[in-house]
């Protein structure tokens, strides 16, 4: 039976934006898997073992499958409105009690000096200034109760602060009424400590795997210009695997070993946190250079896909 190639190419357009599907199931590839003859007096191949309608149905099914599997943007902030962060999307963690890491900053709320939107970017800025018992101010923005997700892809395009004593983070915690750490889990999409400039860290913390007992699971990658240029820090997370990326390049993977909640508490909603800490048990290991402040983290966008 002679194949209507024009019709096949019409269906090809439905899937050509999906490279893997097109590579293996394009009309040309299908033809390559079945014997055909090219006769001098015929313009098209003669195809055996598969009818034209079968090919078209297969291509339509593939296109439908890919369309159904494509992630959709379900939550985002493009930081397009000048002023304080959008109160429908962000809360603030407030206080200066060290945050379990002997940190030196006081996190403020609704203080434009520490967290604001300007020129299309979210700016989180740490200052050397007296705030109660603390010598530094900063901000920690949290989506808890306004953005909580179970599985998906989270992308944050950001430019990081620079200087000894800075400790910016893009991370997630389990959404529970009162968190128990590390039992409820933590996913660090990006951490950077200023004394190790250009090294970005990703980690997963659980009751079974965390630094205090020497079992923490961590990956690192060199991003030499992380404080000069924007990079996309991303998480892909499903029931089996957590993978962390910088600019689409994976550098850390944590797998579900199916041994229980102590090793995998990542089967419930989590929320996002953005902050700059100052000093602390890790960020302050080489001290704090007071002369580098103020320091800021710029965020171009946050996008969540499922």
Beta strands, then each sheet from edge to edge (+ up, - down):
strand 1: 36-37
strand 2: 46-47
strand 3: 73-77
strand 4: 91-92
strand 5: 105-107
strand 6: 115-118
strand 7: 121-131
strand 8: 134-138
strand 9: 140-142
strand 10: 148-149
strand 11: 152-159
strand 12: 166-174
strand 13: 186-193
strand 14: 199-205
strand 15: 217-222
strand 16: 231-237
strand 17: 241-246
strand 18: 249-255
strand 19: 270-278
strand 20: 295-305
sheet 1: 1+ 2-
sheet 2: 3+ 20- 7+ 6-
sheet 3: 3+ 20- 11+ 16- 17+ 18-
sheet 4: 3+ 20- 7+ 8- 5-
sheet 5: 4+ 9- 19+ 10-
sheet 6: 4+ 9- 19+ 12- 13+ 14- 15+
end
